Amino acid sequence: MAEPEDNGALFPIFILTIIAIPLVPYTFLKLSRVFSKKQRSIHCQCLECERSGKYKRTISQRISSFTSCSNLTVVLLWFVMIFLIDYTQNISRESQLFEPFGILGLEPSASDSQIKKAYRKLSMQYHPDKNPDPEAHKYFVESIAKAYQALTDPLSRENFEKYGHPDGRQGYKLGIALPQFILDMNGDSGGVLLMCTVCLCILLPLVIASIYLWRSSKYTGNHVKLQTRQAYFELMQPSLTTSKVMEVFVKAAEYVEIPVRKSDDESLKNLFTSVKSELNLDPKKMKQDEAKFWKQDPAIVKTVLLIQKQLTRESAALSQTLQRDFMRVLEFAPRLLEDLMKMAIIPRNEQGRGWLSPALGVMEISQCIVQAVPLSTRKSSSEGIAPFLQLPHVNDAIAKNLALQAKSFREFQELSSEERSKLLREAAGLSETDVVDIEKVLEMIPSLKIDVTCKTEGEEGIQEGDVTTVEAWITLKRPNGLIGAVPHSPHFTFHKEESFWVLLADSNNVWLFQKVSFMDEAGAIAAASNAISETMESLGASVEDKNNAVREAVEKVKSGSRLVMGKLLAPEEGTYNLTCFCLSDSWIGCDQKTSLKVEILKRTRDVEGENAEEGMEEEDEDEIEEEDYESEYSEDEEDKKRGSKKKVNKKGSSSEESESDEE
């Protein structure tokens, strides 16, 4: 066992190891996230986005982001690690191998006279008779005298040359990595060790587990409160319109907890007056609807008014306190809308299908909040002037004029740059700089293409009860050639990456859904490769065919496509007219849909299989009967043979008896 001093020297190494194991990978993870954010910062370059300051951080903002609690903790732990590394290096220098020439200050080629001379010189300095210091006495006995003995005594020198120590072979030392003050205790060290063991092995894991369980009991994986998800699930209905979906959206627990102050009453009344036309109040029952609106929870009233301020782009007029509440509402909006979308399309009926109408409403609200466009600008039959309002320098009057000239936003996009520039300058009265900004935004807006198939793997046609595979390739193209990009959203303060929802639905039932992102190419390649590999293996394809299919899928992903694959149980016999939607949560006017006609045939495979099995059973029975007949026949022949043998034997025996009688 090692000495107490050696045990105390092991404690810093133990602490260094405990800190380094989580700190080093966590630091690399944070650095990779920082660099990935820099690589993914592909945002709009228009003047409105630059003026918003959304993508340009001031020095104070950079300092505040750097001085977060997690970053300061990481930096502090790295300083502790550097100190411990330096400390352990000093300890290693003190506990280095025994070097007698170095102790006496001599070269390895020194003669015996030089060794004696150096020993006398050090003895005059460190001998106990000359120097009463205890440290000098210790150094003389353990180092100087031992070094002199190793170089002058033949046996000691042989041991030093052979084993590196004058006393011969040295055994391994085992130590306990504990602080020195615990090792210095005489009788109380056991209690301290027990207390440390209980704290590190029992209390610390319990605290971490309690924090995790407390957090998981209140929040979902998307950092949405479980209370909010429950409210969304209960309030969701199959035929909700966009305005009704908005009423469900604002009842999140995160919004109910927004502080309500008496000082905000006057400001909220002014807000109500400015956004009154967007609240869908009945003009014939205006007073009753107003009274009903103000009877709601004050936090919900505030949330509704602040969201309408975002949609009408009038948030700059808010007071400082309302501005903080406004930022909180916008910060929670993307994750709450995503959770609301899941509650709309989650399987509800016996066939495991969700609801299409509220899902479309959620996407409309998400697009309008990100682009700061009023819901009233969207018509039920088409997008109205809403897509034009997401362009920079375009107001209501210009949007209406453009809508009259171009008829639809898609036709406006399909115009050549010269025709579009002429239309913007002459019909809308925009300057050349404004036209350049609009062109930059139009280059960012994606165009989508959907290629969807529905089939039963390894079979011709789809029959009732078949496990059907739905495979959809979503291809995204932009005029500027980018695949993943941050949408143009100068009026939405927070960072928002575009996402797309793929829905396969009939009139109002969602059969299949999946969220798609074009930002994570590596994840998309891995998902597509695994899906294609599993499908090819289930079909019994060869390794070469599987590798070719995977290689083709990877090339598609790299070129801007994403694979959506799912399994469905085929319904009853009939013809089903389905629609595959690809909905954006950030852009207005780029949603795409395509029709899919699915023929479900009557179930015949199991019947054919049963008939085949019955035929096989009948053949087996016939074979068994033939075998029985043959065995019976063979037994009869054997019996006849045995009978004839018996008769012969009887005749023989009778003749023998007669002969014996004659004798």
N, C-alpha and C positions, 0 to 999 in steps of 0.2 A: 504494500500500500504506500502511496506517496505521502510525503510530509504535508502538514497543514498549509505551509507556505505554497507548496506546489499546487495543492487543491484550490487555494484562493486564486492562483494565477490562471486556472482553467475557467473560472467563472466569466471573465470578459469574452473568452472565445465562445462559450455557450450562448451568451447574450447576442454576440455578433451573428452566430448561426441562426438563432431564432428570428432576428430582425431581417436578415438577408433573404431567407427563404420566401416570405411573401412580398418583400419590398422590391426585389429585382424584377420579377415578372410583372408586378403591378406598374412599375415605372415604364417598362417596355410597352405595356398595353396603353398607357396614357400617351406616350410619345407616338405610337402608331395611330392612335385616334387623332392626335393633332395633325400629323402629316396627311392622314386620309381626309380630314376636313379641308386641308389646304388644296388637296388634289380635287376634291369634290366641289369646291367653291366656284361652280360654273353658273353664274347668275347673269341677269339681264344687265346690259351696259347702257341702257337709256338714261336720259338726264333725270327723269323722275326718280328712278331707283338710286342714282347717285346723290340727289338732293335729300332723299329720305334718310341718308346716313345709316341705312340698314346693314350695309356690307362694309362700311368703313368705321372702324373703332377708334375712338379718341384715346389719348394716353391714359386718362383716368379710367376708361372702360377696360383697357388692356391690363392696367394695374389691378383693378378690382377683380377681373376674371382670373388673373394669376394668383392673387392673394386670397383665393378661396380656401375653405377649411381643409379640404383634401390636399390641395397643392402645398399649403404650408406644412401640413403633417408629413408629406413625402420629403420635402426639403429638410425638415428638422430631423427626420430619421436618417437621411443620408449624411448629415453632419455628425450624428451619433455614430454611424457606421465608420466614417472616416476617422473619428477619434479612437474608436475601439481598434481599428486596424493599426493605427500608429502605436497604440498602447501595447497590443500583442506583439508587434515587431520589436519594441524595446524589451519586452519580456523574453522573446526568443534570443535577443542578443545577450541578455544576462545569463540565460540558460544554455549557452552554446557549448560545444564539445570542449573537452579538456585539452588545452594546448600548452605544454610546459615551456616550450621555447618562447611563445608569445608572452607568458606570464613573467618570465625572467628577462624579457626584452632582448632576446638573442636570435640569431639566424640559425636555421636547422643545421648548418655546417660548423657550428661553434665547437671549439675544443674543450677538454676537461678543465683547463685552467681558466678559460673564459667563463665557463659555467660556475666555477667556485667563486670567481671574482664578482660575478653578477649576484650570486646568492649572498655574499658578504655585504654587498652594497645595499641590497633590499632588506637584509637583516638589521642593519644599522637604522633603517627607516621604520620597519614594521614589527621588530621583535618586541615582545611584551616588556622586556627589561628596559627598552629604549622608548617605547610608545605605550602609555597606559590606556589608550583608547580601545574599548572592546571590539569595535569594528576592525581596527588594525590587527588585533590579536586573532580574530576570526580569519581575516584575509591571509595572515602569515601561516596559520596552521593548515587551512583548507586549500590554499593555493600555492604559496611560495615554497613551503616545506615539502608539499607533495610533488611539486614540479621538480625540485632539486633531487628528491628521492628517485623520481622516475628517470632522471637523466644520469644519476650516478650509481644507483644500486643495479646490479646486473639483472636480478629477477624482476624488479619493477620496470626496468627498461624493456625487457623482453615482453612483459605483459602490455606495456604501452604500445609497443610496435605491433603486437599481435591483436590486441583487443581495443586499443585506443584509450586505455586507462591503466594507471599503475597498479590498481588493486585487482586487475584481471577482468574477466567477463562480468558485465553489468546486466542485471535483470531488468525486465520491463516494470515501469511504475504505473499503477492505476490510481486515478484520483476522482474525486467528486467535484463537479463544477458548482461550488457554492461560494457565496461571498465570504470574505475573510472574517467578518465580525461574527458570523454564525459559527465558524470553525474555532474561533477563540473562546467561545462560551464553554464553560466546564460542565454544568449540569442542566442548563436550560435549552441546549441546542435541540433536543428531541422535540420539545413543544413548538419551537419555532419552525422546525422542519415539517412537523405535522400541519401547522397552520398554513405554511406555504403550499404544501401538497393539496390541502383542501381548497385553497383559493385558486390555484392554477388548474387542477384536474376536475374540480366539481363546480365551484361557484362561477368561474369564468365561462365554461360551456353552458351552464344554466342561464346566465345573463344573456349570452348571444342567442340561445334558443328561444328565450322569452321574447326578446326584441323581434326576432324573425316571426314567431307565431303571432305576436301582437300586430305586426305590420301585415302579415298575410291574412289575418282575420278581418282587416279593415279595407285592404286594397287588392285590386286585381293585378295581373302581371303587367298591365298597361298603365299602372299608377292611377287607376280610377277606383273610387270608393265602391265597395260592395253594395252600400246603400243606394248609390246612384244606379248601378246595374239592375238591382231589384226593382227600382222605380221605373226604369226604362222598360223592363220586361213586362211589368204589370200594366203600364199605360199604353203600350204599343197595340195597335189595332190593324186589321188587314187592309182597310180602305182609307187610311189617313191621307189627307192632302198635305201639301207643303206647309201651309199655315198651321195645321194641327200638329204636324211633326215639330214645328218650332215651339209650340206650347209644351210638348213633351221634353224637348231639348233643354229648356231653361229651368226645368225642375230637378236638375242635378243637385246632389248634396253639396258639391263644391260651390255652387252658386247660392244655395240657401244660406251658407255660412258667411257670405259677404257681409261685413258690418253695415248696419243701418244707423245713420246719424241724423239727429234732428236738424242739424245745420244744412243737410242736403235737401230738405223738403222743397225749398224755393227753387233750387236748381233742377230738381226732378220735375217740378211742374213746368218749368220752361222747356225742359227736354220733351215732355209730353206734348206740348204745343207745337214744337218744331217737327216731330215725327208722327204726329197724329194721323196723317194721311196714309202711313205705312202700317197701321195697326189693324186693318181690316175691321173697322168699326162700322156698324150698320147706320147709314145716314138717317133712316127712319126712327131708329132707337138709339140715337147718339147719347143722350143723357143716361139711359139705362146701361148702355155698354161702357160708358166712362165710369159710372159708379161701380159696375162689376169689375172693371179693370183695377181700380184703386183698392178694392176689397181683397185682392190677392195678397200673398205674403210680400211684405215690403222689399225683401231681398230679391224675390222674383220680379217684382215691378222694376226695380233698379236694373236688373240684368237685361230685361226686355228692352228698356230704353237705351241702355248702353250698346246693345247689339245693333239696334236701329241707328244709333249714331255712327257705328262703324259702317253700316251699309250705305248711309247717306254721306259719308266722308266729312262729317262735321265734328270730329272728336277734338279738334284744336280749341274749340270754344268751351271745353269742360274745365271745371275748377281743379285745383291741385289734388284735393282729396278724391274727387270723382275720377281724375286721371289715373290714380293708383288702382281704383276699382276697375276701371276700364281695361287697364293692362292685365289685370288678373283674369278678367273675363276672356280676353283674347288668348292668354297663355293656356287656359284650360280647354279652349274650344276644339282644337284638332283631336286630342285624345278622347274627349267626350263624344264628338261626332263619330269617331271610329267605333267606339263602344255602342253607340246608338245604332249604327249600321249593322253591327253584329246581332243586336237584339231584334232588328227588323228581319234579317234573313236567316236567323237561327231556325232549325226545324221545329214546326209547331203542330202539324197534323200527323195522321197515322202514316202517310206516305213519306214523312220526313222532309217536308218542304216549308220554306219560309214565305214571306210576303214581299211582292215586288213594289207595290205602290208606295209604302213608307220608305223603302230603300231608295227609290228615285227621289223622294222628297229630301232625304238626308243628304244626298249628293248635291242637290240644288242649293241647299243651305250652306254646305261646305264651300262650294264654288263661290257663292255670293259673299261669304264672310272673307275668304282669302282675297278676292278681287275687289271687295268693297263696292258691291253693286246691289241696289235695292231689289227685293223679290218682286216688286210690282212691275218691274221692267221685263219680266219673263212671262210670255204668253203660254197658255195651255197647249196650243197647237205647235208653236215653234219657240225659238229662243228670244224672239223680239229684238230689242235693241241692246240687250244685256251683253252679248259678245263684243259689240263695238265699244261699250263703256269700259272694258278692261284695257283698251288701248290708251297710251299716254296722250294727254292734251285733247281728249275727246270728252265733251259734255253731252247733256241730253239733246240739245238742239242739233249738234253736229252728228250725234249717233242716229237721230231720226232722219236726218238728211242723207246720211250714208246708207241707211236701211232702205230708203226709197230708191236710191240710185242703183244699189247693188242687189236688192231684193233679199239676199241672205248673206250671212257671214262667210259661208263656204264659197259662194261665188265671188265675194270680195277677195278672199285668199287666192282664188284661182286666176285672178287678173294678173297680167304682167306688171312688172315693177313700174314701167313707164305709164301704163294706163291707170294704175293705182295712184301714182304720184300726181298725175293730172287730175284725177277725181278728188284727191285730198286737197289740192291747192285751189281748184276752181269751185267745187261744190261745197267744201267745208271751210275754205278760207284759211288754211294752215300754212305756216311758213316752211321754208326748206328744211330748217333744223327740226321742226316738229315732224315733218314727213320722214326724215332720217330716223328719228326715234321710233316712229311707228313701224318702220321697216325692220328695225332691230328686234322689236317685240314679235312681229309676225314670223321672223326667222326662228324664234324660240318656241312658238306654238306647235305642238306635235300633231301629226296626222297618223291615224291608227288604221290598221287592217287586221281583220279577223278571219282565220281559217280554222273552222271547227268541223269535226267528224264525230260520229257516234256509231259504235259497232261492238259486236261481241267477239272477243279475241278467239281466233281459230275456228269460227263458224260462219256460215253464210246466212245473213239475215239475223234479225233480232226477234226472239220469241219471248212469250210471257215468262217472267221469273228469271230471265237471264241476267247475269252480272255484266252490265254494259260499261264499256270504257268510253269516256268522253275526252277527246284530245283537242285542245284549241291552241293554236299558235297566234300570239298577239305581236304584231310587228309595228314598231314605232319609227317614224321618219321625221326629221326636221330639216328645214331648208338650209340651216347652217351646218348640218352634218353631225351634230351632237346626238348622243343617245340618252344619257342621264344628265339632267340639268335642274337647276332651281328655278321655279316659275317666277314670272314677272308679277310681283305683288308689293308695290311700294307703300300701300296703305295698310299692309299687315305687318306689324312691328317685328314679329318673331320669325326665326328661321323655319321655313316650311319646305320639305321635300315633296315633290309630286308623287302621288300614288294613284293606282288604277284598280278598280274593282271589276272583275269579270263575273257576270251573272248569266246563267242559263235558265230561262224561265218561260212559262206559258203566259196566259192572260194575267194572272196575279200570283202565281206560285213559283218560287225560286227552287229549281231542282238542284243546282250546283252553284257554288260561289267560291271565289278565291281572290285574295289581295295580291297585286302584282306591283313590283317596283323595278324601275330600270336603272337604279343607282348602283345596286350591288351585283356586278357582273359575275364575280367569283361564286357567290351563293346561287345565282341562277344557273350557272354551268354545272355546279354540283347537283342541284335539284333535278335538272333535265337529264343528266347522265344517269342518276340513280333510277329515275322513272323509266327511262328507255331500257336500261339494263334489266330491271325487274320484268318489264313487259316481254322482252325478247326471251328471257329465261323461262317465263311461263309458257311461251309458245314452243319451247324446245329448240330454239335456233342455235346454230353453230357459233363458235367463239368468233369466227371471222365476221359473220353477219352481224353479230351483236356489236363488235368493235366498229364496224362501218356505220351502223345506225347511231351509235354514241358519238362518233366523230362528226357525222352530219348534223346532229343536234347541237353539238358544241359550236360548230361554224354558224348555225342559225342564231344562237345566243349572242355570239360575238358581233354579228351583223345587225343586231338590234331587235331580236325576237325573244319572246319569253313563252315558256311552255306551261300551260294549265292543263292538268290531267286529274281526272276523278272517276270514281266508280259509282254506278247507279244500278238499282234493281229495276228491271224493265216492268212497266205497269201492264194493265190488261190489254187485250187485243184491240187495235185501232190505229188511227193515224193521228199523230200529235204534231201540231205546228208550234215549234219552239223558236225563241229569239235569244241570241247570244249578245249580251250588252258588254261593252267596255266603257266604264264611266270614270272620268277624271274627278279627283277631289279638289283640284286647284284651278283648272282652266274651264272657261265657259265656251261652248260651241265646238269642242273637239271630240265629244262623245261619239261612239260608233256602235252600230248594231248590225247584225246579219241574221237572216232567217235560216232555220234548220228544220227540215221535215223528217220525222222519224216514223217509220212503219213498224208496228209491233205485230208479229204474226201469232197465230194460235199455237199453243204448246203441242209439239209433236215428237220432240226428241226423246222424252221420257217414255212415251207410248211405244215408239219404235224399239227403244231399248228393252222395254218390258216384253214386247212380242219376240224379240230376238232371244231374250232369256228363256221365255216359255218354250220356244222352238228347241233351244239347246237342252232344256229339261226333258222334253218329249223324246229327243234322240237318245239322251242318256237312259231314259226308262226303257226304250226299245232295246238298247244294247244290253241292259241288265236282264230283260226278259229272255233275249237270245242266249245270254250266258247261262241263265237258269235252265232253259230248255236243253241246251247242250250238256249241262252238267247232269240233268236228270237222265237224258239218253245214255250218256256215258256210264252213269251208275247202273242202268238196266243191263247194258252189255256186260259190265263187270260182274253183275249178279248172275247172268246167264253162264258166263265163263266159270264163275265159282261153282254154279250148280252142276255143270257138266263135269267139272273136276271132281265134285263130290260123288256124282254117279259113278264115274270111273273108279274112284277110290272104293265105293261101296261094292261094285262088281269084283274088284280085285280082292277085297276082303272076304266076299262070299266064296270065291273060288278057293281062296286059301283055306277057308273053313271046311269046304268040301274035301279038299285034299287031305286035310288033317283027319277028317272022319274016315276016309278010305284007308289011310294009314292005320 
